[in-house]
Amino acid sequence: MSQQHILKVSELTKKVRFILESELNTVWLTGEISNFIAASSGHWYLSLKDSKSQVKCAMFKGSNSRVRLNTGKPSNGQQVLVRAKVSLYEPRGDFQLIIEHMEDAGAGLLRQQFEQLKNQLNAQGLFDAFHKKTIPEHITTLGLVTSPTGAAVKDIISVLKRRNPTINIIIYPALVQGEYAQGDICHAIAMANMRNECDVLIVGRGGGSLEDLWPFNEESVVRSIYNSKLPIISAVGHEIDTTLSDYVADLRAPTPSAAAELVSSDNSAQLNNISLLKQRLIRVHQAQLTKRYDRSNYLQHRLNQVHPEQQLQLQQQKADELAIRLKQVIKRTLLENKHKPTQLQQRLLQSSPLKTIERHQDIIQQSTQRLIHSQQLHLQHKSETFVHLIEQLQLVSPLATIARGYSVTRDNKNSVVSRVTQVTVGDELSIQLSDGVIAVKATRLNIKE
């Protein structure tokens, strides 16, 4: 045998746990909840699964108290998005996740996709300040990559007419919302660079929801802006809206109108330089903050490895597991003891005289009556609890909601229709009301932009 150090099982699990927590750190993932248990200690234990795999998870009381789901407490079958630390439960050697944040899947998934792509592109240097091109001081021709019929182009033209009507405007039309918008935007930017007939490009649109502005978060659009030889000003949505196009553009304007004011500004060159330097300073400062934030996270993670809270959480999880096992043993023992009176009666008949048998039969009969009485009281209590739960269920029943005048529309696949875009003209639909179902056919669609 070699002289290699032979590990104990506990040493191996400790090493594996350290590797998992130090290498993977924090992850985001989405999945379906199953095997959900809310322990008496306040901690949650569950599994997250998809069609191919599942992983055990724990969410401690301090974290789950901040969870705000549409359904209240998590339930089996619910789709959620979580942020978790990868870990290992050392007593059993089980791979598990320690969940720190949980929210409903949907809009939260879009926000997570935004952050993941932002971090990826930032790591590749697309947002670095030294890649930014200088916006010309004197602009004679301005290019607009936007919808020719949208509110953004009207606002920009209105501002330019008021501030500097001598600036020529060239519109490179593109869809700015929907499935084909990202291809249109990329094509318009490429066309403007190929024709090379303007001093600067404004790429943007008016305000909208996160889904409406999503084309400006697509990687293809971000890379088109990054690769543009023409300086680009990003002007997407309102001042509070932020897209990945804003990070990669040479300059970000809060609104399309503000972008028009920037290119038509009559301030001195000094003020213009101050504005540019301010933008660069902010980007450099943000980059420094990001590096310091990453360093802080790393040090915090190392601190957590030796923090007593880790051991406390481990002991709490062990206590919860033992409590669950104890309940199972008690339940099994009660089930086994249920049949003991009959067994004792049979043994008594075989080994006792007649009078002793009769005496013991009386005792057994009285015990049986008390047991039946006890079971009846228990059954009555359970029945009352069941009725109470049924009443609570009625309060949140979708049928009760329908009875108040609402309806549920389903398509021919029996899927609930929540958006107009799920329906095409000619589709057969069913509308469920409180007293029946109406079959209809879609003849016209009115979609809000």
C-alpha positions as CSV (number, residue, x, y, z in Angstrom):
1,M,0.0,0.0,0.0
2,S,1.3,3.5,-0.8
3,Q,2.1,6.1,1.8
4,Q,-0.7,8.4,0.8
5,H,-2.8,9.8,3.5
6,I,-6.0,7.7,4.1
7,L,-9.0,9.9,4.6
8,K,-11.8,9.4,7.1
9,V,-15.3,9.7,5.6
10,S,-15.9,12.9,7.6
11,E,-12.7,14.4,6.2
12,L,-13.7,13.6,2.7
13,T,-17.2,15.1,3.1
14,K,-15.6,18.3,4.6
15,K,-13.1,18.6,1.7
16,V,-15.9,18.1,-0.9
17,R,-18.1,20.7,0.8
18,F,-15.2,23.2,0.8
19,I,-14.6,22.6,-2.9
20,L,-18.3,23.0,-3.8
21,E,-18.7,26.2,-1.7
22,S,-15.5,27.8,-2.8
23,E,-15.6,27.0,-6.6
24,L,-19.3,27.4,-7.4
25,N,-20.2,29.9,-4.7
26,T,-23.7,31.5,-5.5
27,V,-25.9,30.2,-8.4
28,W,-29.3,31.1,-9.9
29,L,-31.6,28.3,-11.1
30,T,-35.3,27.7,-11.8
31,G,-37.2,24.5,-11.1
32,E,-40.3,22.8,-9.7
33,I,-40.8,22.4,-6.0
34,S,-41.3,18.9,-4.6
35,N,-41.1,17.1,-1.2
36,F,-41.7,20.4,0.6
37,I,-41.4,20.3,4.4
38,A,-41.8,23.3,6.8
39,A,-40.1,22.1,9.9
40,S,-41.2,23.2,13.4
41,S,-37.9,25.2,13.7
42,G,-39.1,27.5,10.9
43,H,-36.6,26.1,8.3
44,W,-37.8,24.8,4.9
45,Y,-36.6,21.6,3.2
46,L,-37.5,20.8,-0.4
47,S,-36.3,19.5,-3.7
48,L,-36.0,21.4,-7.0
49,K,-36.5,19.4,-10.1
50,D,-36.9,19.5,-13.9
51,S,-37.7,16.8,-16.4
52,K,-34.3,15.1,-15.9
53,S,-32.8,15.8,-12.5
54,Q,-33.6,17.0,-9.0
55,V,-31.5,18.5,-6.1
56,K,-32.2,18.7,-2.3
57,C,-32.4,22.2,-0.9
58,A,-32.6,23.8,2.5
59,M,-33.8,27.4,3.3
60,F,-33.3,28.6,6.8
61,K,-35.7,30.7,8.8
62,G,-33.7,33.9,8.5
63,S,-33.9,33.7,4.7
64,N,-37.4,32.3,4.1
65,S,-39.0,35.0,6.3
66,R,-38.3,37.4,3.4
67,V,-39.9,35.3,0.7
68,R,-42.9,36.9,-1.0
69,L,-44.6,34.5,-3.5
70,N,-47.9,35.0,-5.2
71,T,-49.2,31.9,-3.5
72,G,-47.8,32.8,0.0
73,K,-45.9,29.8,1.3
74,P,-44.2,27.5,-1.4
75,S,-46.1,24.4,-2.4
76,N,-45.3,21.2,-4.4
77,G,-45.5,21.7,-8.1
78,Q,-44.8,25.4,-8.0
79,Q,-42.2,26.9,-10.4
80,V,-39.7,29.2,-8.7
81,L,-36.5,31.1,-9.3
82,V,-33.9,30.8,-6.5
83,R,-30.4,32.1,-5.6
84,A,-28.5,29.6,-3.6
85,K,-25.1,28.5,-2.3
86,V,-23.9,25.1,-3.4
87,S,-23.0,23.0,-0.4
88,L,-22.9,19.5,1.1
89,Y,-24.8,18.1,4.1
90,E,-21.8,16.4,5.8
91,P,-23.6,13.8,8.1
92,R,-25.1,12.0,5.0
93,G,-22.7,13.2,2.3
94,D,-25.7,14.6,0.4
95,F,-25.2,17.3,-2.2
96,Q,-27.6,20.2,-1.5
97,L,-28.3,23.9,-2.1
98,I,-28.7,26.5,0.7
99,I,-31.3,28.8,-0.7
100,E,-30.9,32.5,0.1
101,H,-33.6,34.1,-2.1
102,M,-36.8,32.7,-3.8
103,E,-39.3,34.3,-6.1
104,D,-41.9,33.3,-8.7
105,A,-40.4,32.2,-12.1
106,G,-41.3,34.6,-14.9
107,A,-40.3,38.3,-14.8
108,G,-37.6,37.3,-12.2
109,L,-36.1,35.0,-14.8
110,L,-35.8,37.8,-17.2
111,R,-34.0,39.9,-14.6
112,Q,-31.6,37.0,-13.9
113,Q,-30.9,36.6,-17.6
114,F,-30.2,40.3,-17.8
115,E,-27.7,40.1,-14.9
116,Q,-26.0,36.9,-16.2
117,L,-25.5,38.4,-19.7
118,K,-24.4,41.7,-18.2
119,N,-21.7,40.0,-16.2
120,Q,-20.6,37.9,-19.1
121,L,-20.2,40.8,-21.5
122,N,-18.6,42.9,-18.8
123,A,-16.0,40.2,-18.2
124,Q,-15.3,40.2,-22.0
125,G,-14.5,43.9,-21.8
126,L,-17.5,45.2,-23.9
127,F,-18.4,47.8,-21.3
128,D,-14.8,49.1,-20.7
129,A,-14.4,52.9,-20.9
130,F,-11.4,52.8,-23.2
131,H,-13.5,51.3,-26.0
132,K,-15.8,54.3,-26.0
133,K,-15.7,56.6,-29.0
134,T,-15.9,60.4,-28.5
135,I,-19.1,62.0,-29.6
136,P,-18.3,64.8,-32.2
137,E,-18.6,68.3,-30.9
138,H,-20.2,69.7,-34.1
139,I,-22.8,67.4,-35.7
140,T,-24.2,68.1,-39.1
141,T,-25.9,64.8,-39.9
142,L,-27.7,62.6,-37.3
143,G,-28.7,59.0,-37.8
144,L,-31.7,57.5,-36.0
145,V,-32.1,53.7,-35.5
146,T,-35.7,53.4,-34.3
147,S,-39.3,52.9,-35.4
148,P,-40.2,55.6,-38.0
149,T,-43.8,55.7,-36.5
150,G,-42.9,55.6,-32.8
151,A,-43.0,58.4,-30.2
152,A,-39.2,58.5,-29.9
153,V,-38.6,59.7,-33.5
154,K,-41.3,62.4,-33.1
155,D,-39.7,63.6,-29.8
156,I,-36.2,63.8,-31.3
157,I,-37.3,65.7,-34.4
158,S,-39.3,68.1,-32.3
159,V,-36.3,68.8,-30.1
160,L,-33.9,69.3,-33.0
161,K,-36.3,71.7,-34.8
162,R,-36.4,73.8,-31.6
163,R,-32.7,73.7,-30.8
164,N,-30.8,73.2,-34.0
165,P,-32.9,72.9,-37.2
166,T,-29.7,72.8,-39.4
167,I,-28.9,69.2,-38.4
168,N,-29.8,66.7,-41.1
169,I,-31.7,63.6,-39.9
170,I,-31.5,60.2,-41.6
171,I,-33.8,57.5,-40.2
172,Y,-32.7,53.9,-40.4
173,P,-36.1,52.2,-39.8
174,A,-36.2,49.2,-37.5
175,L,-38.7,47.3,-35.3
176,V,-38.0,48.0,-31.7
177,Q,-40.3,45.5,-30.0
178,G,-41.1,41.8,-30.6
179,E,-39.5,38.7,-31.8
180,Y,-37.9,40.2,-35.0
181,A,-36.7,43.5,-33.4
182,Q,-33.2,42.4,-32.6
183,G,-32.5,41.4,-36.2
184,D,-33.9,44.7,-37.5
185,I,-31.8,46.8,-35.1
186,C,-28.6,45.0,-36.0
187,H,-29.3,45.4,-39.7
188,A,-30.0,49.1,-39.3
189,I,-26.8,49.7,-37.4
190,A,-24.8,47.7,-40.0
191,M,-26.5,49.7,-42.8
192,A,-25.6,53.0,-41.2
193,N,-22.0,52.0,-40.9
194,M,-21.8,50.8,-44.4
195,R,-23.3,54.0,-45.8
196,N,-21.2,56.2,-43.5
197,E,-23.3,59.3,-44.1
198,C,-23.9,60.5,-40.5
199,D,-21.7,61.8,-37.6
200,V,-23.4,59.9,-34.8
201,L,-26.2,57.4,-34.4
202,I,-29.0,57.5,-31.8
203,V,-30.3,53.9,-31.1
204,G,-33.5,53.7,-29.0
205,R,-37.2,53.8,-28.5
206,G,-39.8,55.2,-26.0
207,G,-40.7,53.6,-22.7
208,G,-42.2,50.2,-22.0
209,S,-42.1,47.1,-19.8
210,L,-39.0,45.0,-19.4
211,E,-40.4,42.6,-22.1
212,D,-41.0,45.6,-24.4
213,L,-37.4,46.8,-24.0
214,W,-35.8,43.4,-24.2
215,P,-34.5,43.6,-27.8
216,F,-32.0,46.2,-26.5
217,N,-30.7,43.5,-24.0
218,E,-30.1,40.9,-26.7
219,E,-26.4,40.0,-27.2
220,S,-26.5,40.5,-30.9
221,V,-27.7,44.1,-30.5
222,V,-25.0,44.8,-27.8
223,R,-22.3,43.4,-30.1
224,S,-23.6,45.4,-33.1
225,I,-23.3,48.6,-31.0
226,Y,-19.8,47.6,-29.7
227,N,-18.6,46.9,-33.3
228,S,-20.0,50.1,-34.8
229,K,-17.4,52.4,-36.3
230,L,-19.9,55.3,-35.9
231,P,-20.3,56.8,-32.4
232,I,-23.6,55.6,-30.8
233,I,-25.9,57.2,-28.2
234,S,-28.3,54.8,-26.5
235,A,-31.7,56.3,-25.8
236,V,-34.0,53.5,-24.6
237,G,-37.1,54.1,-22.6
238,H,-37.4,56.4,-19.6
239,E,-34.7,57.6,-17.2
240,I,-35.3,54.8,-14.8
241,D,-35.0,52.1,-17.6
242,T,-31.6,50.6,-18.0
243,T,-30.6,48.1,-20.8
244,L,-27.4,46.5,-21.9
245,S,-27.3,48.8,-24.9
246,D,-26.8,51.7,-22.4
247,Y,-23.7,50.0,-21.0
248,V,-22.0,49.3,-24.3
249,A,-22.9,52.6,-26.1
250,D,-20.5,55.4,-26.3
251,L,-23.0,57.6,-24.4
252,R,-26.2,56.9,-22.6
253,A,-29.1,59.4,-22.8
254,P,-32.0,59.1,-20.2
255,T,-34.6,59.5,-22.9
256,P,-34.8,60.0,-26.7
257,S,-35.6,63.7,-26.1
258,A,-32.5,64.0,-23.9
259,A,-30.4,62.4,-26.7
260,A,-31.6,65.0,-29.1
261,E,-30.6,67.7,-26.7
262,L,-27.1,66.2,-26.3
263,V,-26.4,66.2,-30.0
264,S,-27.9,69.7,-30.5
265,S,-26.4,71.2,-27.4
266,D,-25.0,74.8,-27.9
267,N,-22.9,74.7,-24.8
268,S,-19.2,75.3,-25.0
269,A,-16.7,72.6,-25.8
270,Q,-15.5,72.8,-22.2
271,L,-18.9,71.8,-20.9
272,N,-19.2,69.0,-23.5
273,N,-15.8,67.7,-22.4
274,I,-16.8,67.9,-18.7
275,S,-19.9,65.8,-19.6
276,L,-17.8,63.2,-21.4
277,L,-15.2,63.1,-18.6
278,K,-18.0,62.6,-16.1
279,Q,-19.4,59.7,-18.0
280,R,-15.9,58.1,-18.2
281,L,-15.3,58.8,-14.5
282,I,-18.6,57.1,-13.6
283,R,-17.7,54.1,-15.7
284,V,-14.3,53.8,-14.2
285,H,-15.7,54.2,-10.7
286,Q,-18.3,51.5,-11.4
287,A,-15.6,49.2,-12.7
288,Q,-13.6,49.8,-9.5
289,L,-16.7,49.2,-7.4
290,T,-17.4,45.9,-9.2
291,K,-13.8,44.7,-8.6
292,R,-14.1,45.7,-4.9
293,Y,-17.5,44.0,-4.7
294,D,-16.1,40.8,-6.1
295,R,-13.2,40.9,-3.7
296,S,-15.6,41.6,-0.8
297,N,-17.7,38.6,-1.8
298,Y,-14.6,36.4,-1.9
299,L,-13.5,37.5,1.6
300,Q,-17.1,37.1,2.9
301,H,-17.2,33.6,1.5
302,R,-13.9,32.7,3.2
303,L,-15.2,34.2,6.4
304,N,-18.4,32.1,6.2
305,Q,-16.3,29.0,6.1
306,V,-15.2,29.6,9.7
307,H,-18.3,31.4,10.9
308,P,-20.1,29.7,13.8
309,E,-23.4,30.3,12.0
310,Q,-22.4,27.5,9.5
311,Q,-22.1,25.0,12.3
312,L,-25.2,26.3,14.0
313,Q,-27.2,25.8,10.8
314,L,-25.8,22.3,10.4
315,Q,-26.8,21.4,13.9
316,Q,-30.3,22.9,13.3
317,Q,-30.7,20.8,10.2
318,K,-29.6,17.7,12.1
319,A,-32.2,18.5,14.8
320,D,-35.0,18.9,12.2
321,E,-34.0,15.7,10.6
322,L,-34.1,13.8,14.0
323,A,-37.5,15.4,14.8
324,I,-39.0,14.2,11.5
325,R,-37.6,10.7,12.1
326,L,-39.0,10.7,15.6
327,K,-42.5,11.5,14.3
328,Q,-42.3,8.7,11.8
329,V,-41.2,6.2,14.6
330,I,-44.1,7.3,16.8
331,K,-46.6,6.9,14.0
332,R,-45.2,3.4,13.2
333,T,-45.3,2.4,16.9
334,L,-48.9,3.5,17.3
335,L,-49.9,1.5,14.2
336,E,-48.2,-1.6,15.6
337,N,-49.8,-1.2,19.0
338,K,-53.2,-1.0,17.5
339,H,-53.3,-4.8,17.0
340,K,-51.9,-5.7,20.4
341,P,-55.3,-6.0,22.4
342,T,-56.5,-8.7,20.0
343,Q,-53.3,-10.6,20.3
344,L,-53.3,-10.5,24.1
345,Q,-56.9,-11.7,24.2
346,Q,-56.0,-14.7,22.1
347,R,-53.0,-15.6,24.4
348,L,-55.3,-15.2,27.4
349,L,-57.9,-17.6,26.0
350,Q,-55.2,-20.2,25.5
351,S,-53.5,-19.9,28.9
352,S,-56.1,-18.8,31.5
353,P,-59.0,-20.5,33.4
354,L,-62.6,-19.5,32.5
355,K,-63.2,-17.0,35.2
356,T,-59.9,-15.3,34.6
357,I,-60.8,-15.2,30.9
358,E,-64.2,-13.6,31.7
359,R,-62.6,-11.1,34.0
360,H,-60.1,-10.2,31.4
361,Q,-62.7,-10.1,28.7
362,D,-64.6,-7.5,30.8
363,I,-61.4,-5.5,31.1
364,I,-60.8,-5.8,27.4
365,Q,-64.4,-4.8,26.6
366,Q,-64.1,-1.7,28.8
367,S,-60.7,-0.8,27.2
368,T,-62.2,-1.4,23.8
369,Q,-65.1,0.9,24.6
370,R,-62.7,3.6,25.9
371,L,-60.6,3.2,22.8
372,I,-63.7,3.5,20.5
373,H,-64.8,6.5,22.4
374,S,-61.4,8.0,22.1
375,Q,-61.3,7.2,18.4
376,Q,-64.7,8.8,17.9
377,L,-63.6,12.0,19.6
378,H,-60.5,12.0,17.5
379,L,-62.5,11.3,14.3
380,Q,-64.9,14.1,15.3
381,H,-62.0,16.5,15.8
382,K,-60.5,15.5,12.4
383,S,-63.9,15.9,10.7
384,E,-64.3,19.4,12.2
385,T,-60.7,20.3,11.0
386,F,-61.5,18.9,7.6
387,V,-64.7,21.0,7.3
388,H,-62.7,24.1,8.4
389,L,-60.1,23.4,5.7
390,I,-62.8,22.9,3.1
391,E,-64.3,26.3,4.0
392,Q,-60.8,27.9,3.7
393,L,-60.3,26.2,0.4
394,Q,-63.6,27.6,-0.8
395,L,-62.3,31.1,0.0
396,V,-59.4,30.8,-2.5
397,S,-61.2,28.5,-5.0
398,P,-61.0,29.8,-8.6
399,L,-64.7,28.6,-9.0
400,A,-65.6,31.1,-6.3
401,T,-63.8,33.8,-8.2
402,I,-65.7,32.8,-11.4
403,A,-69.0,32.9,-9.5
404,R,-68.4,36.6,-8.7
405,G,-68.4,37.5,-12.4
406,Y,-65.0,36.6,-13.6
407,S,-64.2,34.1,-16.4
408,V,-61.4,31.9,-17.5
409,T,-60.5,31.6,-21.3
410,R,-58.8,28.5,-22.6
411,D,-57.6,27.5,-26.1
412,N,-58.2,24.2,-27.9
413,K,-55.3,22.6,-25.9
414,N,-57.1,23.5,-22.6
415,S,-54.3,26.0,-21.8
416,V,-55.3,29.2,-20.0
417,V,-55.1,32.3,-22.3
418,S,-53.6,35.3,-20.4
419,R,-52.3,37.4,-23.3
420,V,-53.7,38.3,-26.7
421,T,-50.5,37.2,-28.4
422,Q,-51.4,33.6,-27.5
423,V,-54.4,33.7,-29.9
424,T,-54.6,33.9,-33.7
425,V,-57.6,34.8,-35.7
426,G,-59.7,31.7,-36.3
427,D,-58.7,30.0,-33.0
428,E,-61.5,28.2,-31.2
429,L,-61.7,29.2,-27.5
430,S,-63.8,28.2,-24.5
431,I,-64.9,30.7,-21.8
432,Q,-65.7,29.1,-18.5
433,L,-68.4,31.0,-16.4
434,S,-70.0,30.0,-13.1
435,D,-72.9,28.2,-14.7
436,G,-71.2,26.6,-17.8
437,V,-68.8,27.0,-20.7
438,I,-69.2,29.2,-23.9
439,A,-67.5,28.1,-27.1
440,V,-66.3,31.0,-29.2
441,K,-64.0,31.7,-32.2
442,A,-61.5,34.6,-32.4
443,T,-62.4,36.9,-35.3
444,R,-60.3,40.0,-34.5
445,L,-57.3,40.7,-32.2
446,N,-56.6,44.1,-30.6
447,I,-53.1,44.2,-29.2
448,K,-51.9,47.0,-27.0
449,E,-48.4,48.3,-28.0
